[in-house]
Amino acid sequence: MTDETKAPAHARSGFRHWAVVAAGCAAVVAGALAANPAEGGVTPTRPPVQALQPAEAPDPTKAELPLDCGPFPVTVGLHFSAQLEGRPTTVAAAHCAADNGTPPDGAYLLTAGPDGKPVVKATLVRPEEGLTVTELKLRSDGTIVGRARGYSNDDVPRCCPDLVLDLTWTHKAGQWVRTETRAPAAGV
């Protein structure tokens, strides 16, 4: 006596079944393409962003950045240059060159002023936020992206940031709009 159970014939799939399914799918795709054929190519919604040579864009070391450093000089830690909003622009992160501790960064978008001297067009990160900017770059769509370290509250020692922030600035309606994602720093 065998204890064999058979599936009903309609539940078994064989070669014929899958051939009919594949032919049906091909017919649907062909019909969709015939009804609405693809035309043209990809058209960018914005002109591509162009990188600039440092000599073409504002020099961040010559800008008067809104940092209150007292007797200490300003140090530009990160920067890049590009053609943004139709003009040569430099994005820079800077901080006070204090003798000890980790001074917070400010991040700024710089353009040339009427006299050719770099001026701050937009503040991307205020020093009062207490962040240390560790990365700044430009995506091909003109979006500025960065990464920073920060603190979840005032009780966290200033030596040991416990947050990592992924920052994004998008140009909308004449302003740079910031979005961020916060995550605990590794090893905390």
Solvent accessible surface area in square Angstrom, and as a share of the most:
residue,aa,sasa,rsa
1,M,241,1.07
2,T,113,0.66
3,D,150,0.78
4,E,122,0.55
5,T,128,0.75
6,K,167,0.71
7,A,53,0.41
8,P,75,0.47
9,A,76,0.59
10,H,163,0.73
11,A,66,0.51
12,R,151,0.55
13,S,64,0.41
14,G,40,0.39
15,F,174,0.72
16,R,202,0.74
17,H,87,0.39
18,W,146,0.51
19,A,46,0.35
20,V,106,0.61
21,V,60,0.35
22,A,63,0.48
23,A,63,0.49
24,G,36,0.35
25,C,78,0.47
26,A,63,0.49
27,A,66,0.51
28,V,110,0.63
29,V,89,0.51
30,A,59,0.46
31,G,39,0.38
32,A,60,0.47
33,L,103,0.51
34,A,84,0.65
35,A,88,0.68
36,N,121,0.62
37,P,73,0.46
38,A,99,0.77
39,E,149,0.67
40,G,85,0.82
41,G,68,0.65
42,V,151,0.87
43,T,114,0.66
44,P,92,0.58
45,T,138,0.80
46,R,105,0.38
47,P,112,0.70
48,P,105,0.66
49,V,39,0.23
50,Q,111,0.49
51,A,92,0.71
52,L,28,0.14
53,Q,121,0.54
54,P,106,0.66
55,A,103,0.80
56,E,97,0.43
57,A,11,0.09
58,P,13,0.08
59,D,54,0.28
60,P,9,0.06
61,T,102,0.59
62,K,133,0.56
63,A,16,0.12
64,E,138,0.62
65,L,19,0.09
66,P,82,0.51
67,L,25,0.13
68,D,142,0.74
69,C,16,0.10
70,G,63,0.60
71,P,126,0.79
72,F,75,0.31
73,P,91,0.57
74,V,67,0.39
75,T,55,0.32
76,V,32,0.18
77,G,48,0.46
78,L,57,0.28
79,H,98,0.44
80,F,37,0.15
81,S,21,0.13
82,A,2,0.02
83,Q,53,0.24
84,L,8,0.04
85,E,70,0.31
86,G,66,0.64
87,R,104,0.38
88,P,54,0.34
89,T,2,0.01
90,T,1,0.00
91,V,1,0.00
92,A,0,0.00
93,A,2,0.02
94,A,0,0.00
95,H,46,0.21
96,C,21,0.13
97,A,34,0.26
98,A,40,0.31
99,D,128,0.66
100,N,126,0.65
101,G,68,0.65
102,T,77,0.45
103,P,31,0.20
104,P,53,0.33
105,D,6,0.03
106,G,0,0.00
107,A,0,0.00
108,Y,0,0.00
109,L,1,0.00
110,L,0,0.00
111,T,4,0.02
112,A,62,0.48
113,G,12,0.12
114,P,148,0.93
115,D,114,0.59
116,G,52,0.50
117,K,88,0.37
118,P,13,0.08
119,V,67,0.38
120,V,49,0.28
121,K,86,0.36
122,A,23,0.18
123,T,66,0.38
124,L,10,0.05
125,V,0,0.00
126,R,131,0.48
127,P,25,0.15
128,E,135,0.61
129,E,55,0.24
130,G,21,0.20
131,L,8,0.04
132,T,23,0.13
133,V,10,0.06
134,T,59,0.34
135,E,67,0.30
136,L,21,0.10
137,K,105,0.45
138,L,44,0.22
139,R,117,0.43
140,S,100,0.65
141,D,65,0.34
142,G,8,0.07
143,T,4,0.02
144,I,0,0.00
145,V,22,0.13
146,G,7,0.07
147,R,102,0.37
148,A,0,0.00
149,R,97,0.35
150,G,0,0.00
151,Y,35,0.13
152,S,61,0.39
153,N,80,0.41
154,D,134,0.70
155,D,133,0.69
156,V,23,0.13
157,P,82,0.52
158,R,114,0.42
159,C,98,0.59
160,C,69,0.42
161,P,29,0.18
162,D,21,0.11
163,L,22,0.11
164,V,35,0.20
165,L,0,0.00
166,D,60,0.31
167,L,2,0.01
168,T,36,0.21
169,W,3,0.01
170,T,30,0.17
171,H,52,0.23
172,K,116,0.49
173,A,109,0.85
174,G,56,0.54
175,Q,123,0.55
176,W,36,0.12
177,V,63,0.36
178,R,67,0.24
179,T,84,0.49
180,E,66,0.30
181,T,90,0.52
182,R,133,0.48
183,A,48,0.37
184,P,110,0.69
185,A,16,0.13
186,A,106,0.82
187,G,90,0.86
188,V,127,0.73
